[in-house]
Amino acid sequence: MSSEKIVTLFDTVEHAQAAERNLIKADFKESNISVIHGRDLDSDSTVFKDTSIWKRLFGNDVEEEHAELYSEALHKNGAVLTVVAHGEDEHAKALAILNRHQLVDVPAKARGTETAAAPVAPTPRDTRPHLTGNETKDEILQLAKEELEVGKRLVKEGTTRIRRYVTTEDVSQKVNLREQHAEVVRNSVNRPVTGQNIDWSEKSVVVDELAEKPVVNKTAHVVEEVVVKKVNTNHDEEIKDTVRQQHAEVERLRNEDNLKK
């Protein structure tokens, strides 16, 4: 399968890097894409001032006027992007992607006929990138096709709040309490005694009376745990939209004057 290097010029490095990102998204290998810019060069660097370097990079068929534009662009925040395309399909795919960006129409600029891009949301111009190795003067009508790219973003749909609060409840519990009192019992007796057995001194007996009283104490223990966690769920959603594609219709017109002859 034949390969071809496509060379394009951009007025800014940012436009070239955007085109590079889209090429990578379209499955072009990074090793086949190169962006040359002058940001890393010293202001007095002569590396790209010699226009012959472009012939060494891209082939001897690079025109001198084009090489001068490449060198001039590198010193004005411009960039040169190259991509290697294998086969006609990949070549057309690369051109379709590149022409969605603000390419510099190198042949027109070299002739001094390049038109300025619109200041807001410029549309791709009918430019033809420089093709090294097999460039012809054929007119190229580029056909574009839109592709639907669906991304995802995270949005907040609601909030779940779990609040802990305290309630009170009246409870009751029976408890058996014991009391201890002094009970005086008098018994009638008739017992003879002698004088020696009687204690005529005064004497008192003290008996403590006891009673149990309820003692209230409260203890707390965990009866339930509420676990809060995030659970991810997935669902498929079909995205429908309309994309555009350009087609080419060939209409051959015959010269009526030649038919009359």
C-alpha positions in Angstrom: 0.0 0.0 0.0 1.4 3.3 -1.1 1.9 6.1 1.5 1.9 9.9 1.0 2.9 12.7 3.3 0.5 15.6 3.5 2.0 18.9 4.5 -0.3 21.7 5.8 0.4 25.2 7.1 -1.4 26.9 10.0 -1.2 30.6 11.1 -1.1 29.5 14.8 0.3 26.6 16.8 -3.1 26.2 18.5 -4.8 25.5 15.2 -2.2 22.9 14.3 -2.5 21.2 17.6 -6.2 21.0 17.4 -5.9 19.4 14.0 -3.4 17.0 15.4 -5.8 16.0 18.2 -8.6 15.3 15.7 -6.3 13.2 13.6 -5.4 11.1 16.6 -9.0 10.7 17.5 -9.6 9.4 13.9 -7.0 6.6 14.6 -4.0 8.2 12.9 -0.9 7.1 14.6 1.0 9.8 16.6 4.2 8.5 15.1 2.9 9.5 11.6 2.0 13.0 12.7 4.5 15.9 13.2 3.9 19.5 14.2 6.8 21.8 13.6 6.7 25.3 15.2 9.1 28.0 16.2 8.1 28.5 19.9 11.1 26.5 21.0 13.5 28.3 18.7 15.6 31.3 19.7 14.5 34.6 18.1 17.8 34.7 16.2 17.8 31.0 15.2 18.7 30.2 11.7 17.6 26.6 11.6 14.5 27.3 9.4 15.7 30.5 7.7 17.4 28.4 5.1 14.4 27.3 3.0 16.4 24.3 1.6 15.6 22.5 4.8 12.0 22.1 3.7 13.2 20.3 0.5 15.2 18.0 2.7 12.2 17.3 4.9 9.5 17.0 2.3 11.2 16.4 -1.0 12.7 18.4 -3.8 9.3 19.2 -5.3 8.6 21.8 -2.6 8.4 25.1 -4.4 10.7 27.9 -3.2 7.7 30.2 -2.6 6.1 27.6 -0.4 9.3 27.0 1.5 9.6 30.7 2.2 6.1 30.8 3.6 6.9 27.8 5.9 10.0 29.6 7.3 8.1 32.9 7.7 5.2 31.2 9.5 7.5 29.5 12.1 8.8 32.9 13.2 5.3 34.3 13.5 3.7 31.7 15.8 2.7 29.5 12.9 3.2 25.8 12.5 3.6 23.2 9.9 1.7 19.9 10.3 2.6 16.7 8.4 0.7 13.4 8.4 1.5 10.2 6.6 -1.5 8.7 4.9 -1.6 5.1 3.7 -3.9 4.4 0.7 -6.6 6.6 -0.9 -9.2 6.1 1.8 -6.8 7.2 4.6 -5.6 10.1 2.4 -9.2 11.4 1.9 -10.0 10.9 5.5 -6.9 13.0 6.6 -7.8 15.8 4.1 -11.4 15.9 5.4 -10.2 16.4 8.9 -7.5 18.9 8.1 -9.9 21.1 6.0 -12.2 21.5 9.1 -9.4 23.6 10.6 -8.1 27.0 9.6 -5.5 25.9 7.0 -3.4 28.4 5.2 -3.9 28.1 1.4 -0.2 28.0 0.6 -0.5 28.2 -3.2 -3.0 31.1 -3.0 -0.9 32.9 -0.4 2.2 32.5 -2.5 0.3 34.1 -5.4 -0.9 36.8 -3.1 -4.6 35.9 -3.7 -5.4 34.3 -0.3 -8.7 35.6 1.3 -8.9 36.3 5.0 -10.9 34.0 7.2 -14.1 35.3 8.8 -13.6 36.7 12.3 -16.2 34.5 13.9 -16.6 30.7 13.4 -14.8 30.6 10.1 -15.8 27.9 7.7 -13.1 25.8 6.1 -11.9 27.3 2.8 -11.5 25.3 -0.3 -7.8 24.8 0.3 -5.5 22.1 -1.1 -2.7 21.0 1.1 0.7 20.6 -0.4 1.2 16.9 -1.4 4.8 15.9 -1.5 5.9 13.3 -4.0 2.7 13.3 -6.2 1.3 16.8 -6.4 -0.6 17.6 -9.6 -2.5 20.6 -10.9 -5.9 18.7 -10.8 -8.8 20.4 -9.2 -9.9 18.7 -6.0 -13.5 18.8 -4.8 -13.5 17.8 -1.2 -16.6 16.0 0.2 -17.2 16.2 3.9 -19.2 14.0 6.2 -20.3 14.8 9.7 -19.8 12.2 12.4 -21.9 12.0 15.6 -19.7 12.2 18.7 -21.5 11.6 21.9 -19.7 12.3 25.2 -20.8 12.2 28.8 -20.9 14.8 31.6 -21.8 14.4 35.3 -24.7 16.5 36.5 -26.4 16.8 39.9 -29.9 15.3 39.8 -30.8 15.5 43.5 -29.7 15.1 47.1 -30.4 12.5 49.7 -30.2 13.8 53.3 -30.2 11.5 56.3 -30.8 13.3 59.6 -30.4 11.9 63.1 -32.8 13.3 65.7 -34.0 12.5 69.3 -37.5 11.6 70.5 -38.8 11.0 74.0 -41.0 8.2 75.2 -42.7 7.6 78.6 -41.9 4.2 80.0 -42.7 2.4 83.3 -41.3 -0.5 85.2 -42.4 -2.2 88.5 -39.9 -2.7 91.2 -40.4 -4.5 94.6 -39.2 -2.4 97.5 -38.6 -3.8 101.0 -39.1 -1.9 104.3 -37.8 -2.8 107.8 -39.6 -1.3 110.9 -39.4 -1.9 114.6 -42.3 -3.9 116.0 -42.9 -3.8 119.8 -44.7 -6.8 121.2 -45.6 -6.9 124.8 -46.3 -10.3 126.5 -47.9 -10.7 129.9 -45.9 -13.0 132.2 -46.1 -14.0 135.9 -42.7 -15.2 136.9 -41.3 -14.8 140.4 -37.9 -13.3 140.7 -35.5 -12.6 143.4 -34.0 -9.2 144.1 -30.8 -10.3 142.6 -32.2 -11.0 139.1 -33.7 -7.6 138.5 -31.7 -4.8 136.9 -33.2 -1.6 138.2 -31.0 0.7 136.0 -32.4 2.7 133.2 -31.8 1.2 129.7 -32.9 2.0 126.2 -32.9 -0.1 123.0 -32.4 1.6 119.6 -33.6 -0.2 116.5 -32.9 1.3 113.0 -35.8 1.1 110.6 -34.8 0.6 107.0 -36.7 1.1 103.7 -35.6 0.4 100.1 -35.9 3.4 97.7 -35.8 3.1 93.8 -32.6 4.2 92.2 -33.0 5.2 88.5 -30.1 4.9 86.1 -30.1 5.0 82.3 -27.8 3.1 79.9 -27.6 3.5 76.2 -26.8 0.9 73.6 -26.8 0.9 69.8 -29.9 -0.7 68.3 -29.4 0.1 64.6 -26.8 1.2 62.1 -27.6 3.3 59.1 -25.0 2.9 56.4 -24.8 5.7 53.7 -23.0 4.7 50.5 -23.1 5.6 46.8 -24.3 3.0 44.4 -23.5 3.3 40.7 -26.0 2.1 38.1 -25.8 2.0 34.3 -28.4 2.4 31.7 -28.3 2.6 27.9 -29.7 5.7 26.2 -30.0 6.0 22.5 -28.9 9.4 21.1 -30.5 10.4 17.8 -29.4 13.3 15.7 -28.9 14.3 12.1 -25.5 14.5 10.4 -24.7 15.9 7.0 -22.6 14.4 4.2 -21.6 15.9 1.0 -21.9 14.0 -2.3 -20.7 14.7 -5.8 -22.9 14.6 -8.8 -21.3 14.6 -12.2 -23.3 16.3 -15.0 -21.8 16.4 -18.5 -23.0 19.3 -20.7 -22.7 18.9 -24.5 -22.0 21.9 -26.7 -25.1 22.5 -28.8 -23.0 24.4 -31.5 -20.9 21.3 -32.1 -24.0 19.2 -32.4 -25.5 21.5 -35.1 -22.3 21.2 -37.2 
